[in-house]
Amino acid sequence: MTEKSDAHPKKTLRTGLIRSFVRWLVIGVLLIWSLASLILVAARWIDPPSTAVHIQRHLQAWIHRTPYHERYEFIPLGQISPDLQHAVVAAEDARFYQHDGFDWHEIQIAAKDDLEGDRTRGASTITQQLVKNLFFGTGRSILRKGAEFTLVPVAEFVLGKRRILEIYLNVVEWGPGIYGAESACRYYDGTPARNVGREQAARLAAILPAPLKRRPERMNHYSVLILERMRQMGW
């Protein structure tokens, strides 16, 4: 009788601790999500001084004791060549101006390719990539995808397409320590972003899926595909 009465309080205590842990975990997640949402609201007017990817690359260089020089200059969208804007949209997210943050058509195609074991394309939109760049870095996990899924609608609502594209073009990684269109254009072509032409723009857009491995001068095949897609989209 005594053993049963002793076991009951222990079970109650354990249940209470679990409930308390879950409650505080939920509160913590909500607080982090709220902070990320506030950062997105602020980004409507304030240019991001850095991103999770920038910080990640700094840490990787420090851990591996390798030299690291960051090139990052934020410029208005109006100072970025329309050809470069169009090339990036054509290459990365052709339905950017039609979807609400998620391209469900591309997601279906990617899911089908996964099932068939023939995945050759991604389904992330520019908005998704921006959220990932700002908050999560380059790592992949189900938790990250879940958090990204909840923040993408916030970004679409508070920023709008023009500001999303402006921030993305300025913070995206374009090579080792090279972030943003202005830095990329000056590094690879020796010209400001406003002066980049169609062919140069297509080559720069072609390296975005693998910026640490690709170089514009080697992107003959991909740049031709991007130029053709631009033509099909009326650009």
N, C-alpha and C positions, 0 to 999 in steps of 0.2 A: 504493500500500500504506500509506503514511504517513497520507494523507488519511482512509482508512477507519479506521485505528487511532485517529486524533484524534477522529473523529465519534462513535465508540462511548462514550468517557468523557463527552462532552458530553450525549449522549442519556441516559446513566445518571444524570448529575447532575440533568438536568431532571426525569426521572422521580422521583428521590429528593425533589426540592423539592416536586413536586406531591403526593406521598404524605405528606410532612411537613405541608404546608398543610392537606390534607384531614383528617389525624389531629388536628391542633390545632383545626381548625374543629369537628369532632365533639365533642372534649373541651369546647370553649367552649360549644357548644349544650347539652350534657349538664349542665354546671355551672349555666348560666342556668336550665334547666328544674328542676334540683334546688333552686335558690334559690327559684323561684316556688312549688314544691311545699312547701317549708319555710314560706313566708309563708302559704300556705293552712292548713297545720297550726297555725301560730301564731294564725291568725284564728279558730280554734275557741274561743279564750279571750280574745284581744286584739282590741278594736275597731280597724279600720283608721284611722289618723290622716289618711290622704289616699288618693287613687287616681290612676291614670294620666290619667283624664278631668279631675280637678281640676287636676293639674299642666299638662295640655295647655291648659286654658282660661287659666290664669295666664300661660303663655308667649305665647299668642295675644294677650292683652291687652297684654302688655309689648311685643311686636313691633309691634303696631298702635298703641301708645301710647293705648289707650282705658281709661277708668276701669273698675275691677273690684273688686267687693266680694263676698267669699264668705260665704255663710250655710251653715253645716254643723254640725249638732248630732246626735250619735248617741244614740239612746234605745233601751231594751229593747223587744222585740216586744210585750210585754204592755202597753206604753204607746201602742201604735198601734191605732186603732179597728179591730175585726174587719171592719167594712164596707170600710175602705180596703184592708186585706189582701186581702179577697175580690175587690174591684173590680180590683186590680192583677193578681191571678192570673187572673181571668176575661178581662181585656183582653190580657194579655201572654203567658199560658202556661196555657191551660185544663187541660192534662194534667200540670201541674206535680207533683202528688202521685202520678201513675201512672208516669211515665217515669224513666229512670235518668240523665238529663242531656241526652239527645237525644230529640226527638219525631220519630220516623222517619215517622209518618203525615204530619205537617206538612211534613217535608222532601220527601217524595214529591210532595205537592201543589205545593209551591213549584217543584220541578224540572220538573214538568209544565207549570206556568204559564210558566216560563222558555222551555221549548221552543216553546210556543205564542205567545210574545211578549206574554203577558197577565199579568205578575207584579203582583199587587195585595196580597200579604201576605208577611210574613216567616216564617221557620221557627225563629228563634233562641229557645231556652228561657230562662227566668229564670237558670238556672245558667250558660248560655253568656254571657248578657249581663253577669252578675256578673264572670265571668272577664275578659271584654273590658274592663269598667269598671276593674277592679283593675290590670290589667297592660298593656293595649294601646291604650287611648284609643278615639277614634271612627274611626280610619283603617281602610281596607279593603285587604286583600291576601291572596293565597293563603298566604303564609308565616304571616301572623297567624292565618288560619283553621286551618292545620295545627297551630300551637302551641296554639291554643285547644282543638282537638280532643283533644289529649293531656292537657290540664289539667282539663277538665270532669269526667272520671271521678274524678280526685283530689279535686276539690271535693265531689263527691257522697259520696265515701267518708269523708272526714275531717270534713266539716262537717254533713252531714245536712240534710234539708229545712227544718227550723225555723230553723237558723242561717243557711242560704243565704238564706231569705226575709228574715230579720232584717237581715242585712248589705245585701242588695239594696235594701230599702226605705229604708235609712239613707244609702246612698251614691249612689243613682241621681240623675241630673240632672233637675231639675224646672223649670228655667228659667235665665235668665242669672245665674250665681253662686249658684243655689239648689240645694242638694243634700240629699236626704233628706226623709222624710215630715214630720218636725217643722218644719223650716224652710219647707217648701212650704205646710203648713196655716196656719202663722202669717203667712206672706207673703200668701197669696191670700185666706184666710178669717178671719184674725185670731183663730184658735183653736188650741189644742194638738191634736196628732194624735189623742189619745185621744177627743176630742169630735166628730170629723167624722162626719156622717151619710151615708146611702146616696147621695143625689143629689150631695152635695159630693164624695164619694169617687169616684163614677163620672166626674165632670168632671175630677178630678185625674188619674185613671188614663188618661183619654183623651188627655192632652197628652204622655204619655211617649214615643210614637214620634217626636215632633218638638218637644222641650221648648223650643227657642229660637224657635220660630215660633208655637206654639199657646198659647192662653190658656183657662183653665177656663170663663169666661163665654161663650165662643164654641163650646163643645163640646156644643151641644144634641143634634145628631144622633148623634154618637158615644156620648155618655153614655146615651142611650136604648138603644142596642144593647148596651152593657155591662151596664146594669141588667137587660135581658132575659136576657142570658147568665148573670148571677148567679142570676136566678130559676130558670133551667133547671138550674143546678148545685146548687140546693137552698139558696141563701143569701139 
